[in-house]
């Protein structure tokens, strides 16, 4: 049995190496004032994989490039708490000012660029079904991507707990979800069919898309990047958004000075210029 050394600030060996690896590989930046948070998250990886200490973890992740452990560190370092209908004011603006512009488009293409376990993507599909009718889902493609493989697997199942659905009205819950036991609900099949989920590292640029998106959601992720990666990510999103398309960020992220090529529209919403 491996003797584990508790991860504390007094155990520096390996910590900076792992933190620098996360920044270089994933763009996930933990400044000094968030070091304790990262240590807490790495401690869960240490326990799950029975690693002696952070030096052992860094050797396996950085030097040996042990793939399963790399994925575990990425998953632990990324924030995956989300829920349906998050930041409702922004979603109301999307519903009233953006989606109606797409009403008669032969294809609606949306990218949820930090989709976690799928709540954002499924929320958008529900909004489209409510606004245009269920038939519109057949011409809707919503791509959800995340750097955490476990949350992508959960998104593909489309099963959620009461806590994740606390902002879903009783009417929407009745019409779009079916109880599957143990206080969990699975989202309706046609909503799931409109959403595709894939693992993706936003640091891997340019993005590999051949068809542009009309709307890109990039919420609650940019503040984990340092400034150069923030700028590069917003520019890369610009490249895969059609002229006149929209970028939706979190109202808690100050991105106004990053938006070269984007025109701010309202809190959390910017638009790409039309050529």
Phi, psi and omega in degrees: 000131182287131176276116184270137174262120181304140181276115178224173178294344177277000179246074187283335187300120178096337185295308181297325179296317178292319179296317178293324178296317179299321180291315183287320185278321189242346186078008180275116188249123175247104177291174183303323183286355175244016181298320181296323177298316179295320178300318178300319182288323177291331179297325178294322177293317179303314181294315183295326184255005176053054179264145184296312185196185181291330177297318177297316180297316181297320180298318181288323183282312189270310183279306184281344180051050178289111194297315183296325179286323175302315179297322180295320178293318177301315182297316181293323185282335180275150182266127187239010178282121178206175181199168181290146175056045177286140182053068188299327180299318178293318179296325177296322177293322176297317181294322187268333186244336184256305184302321178301332178294335182264004189306319185255012178287141180294337177217134174255121184238119182230142177241123171261101195278351174217072198280347183051228185271016167102358184301319181295312181299315180292325175301315181295321178296319177297318179299319180294317178297321179292322185278318187247353184096158184298333180299330181295338179296335181289339177248020180249130174237115177244117179261126173249127179233151179203155180277349181262113180297320180300322181287331175296319177298320178293321179299319181296331178282331178066033181247132187224153180270169176304320182298318180291340185252019185295339179260009176269125181295159180300324180294313179294323178298318181294322186272336186243356183227149176237132178295137180236015176097160177057035179069026181240157183222142177252137182285153187300148187299318183292332174291317178296323181296332181282349187242133176239139183238136181218149172287137179201140175258115182295346177285341182277094184238152001290159183286144191271049183253137180265337179244135184284159177262151174273328178223136173237125173262123177225075189250142172059035176226327186297329181286357172270354180262152170282170190301314179302321179288327174300311181298314182297320182292315180297322178292320179294323175296320177304320183293335183252016177250138181290155175305132183086358180284174188239148171244128179246119178243174179283146178292344180272356180256124179273095186246005186304321182279001177261352197270049174297123182092352179246144176252117178300134180252310178202181182301117178086359184229131175227160182230140177282139180296151178267128180293000000 
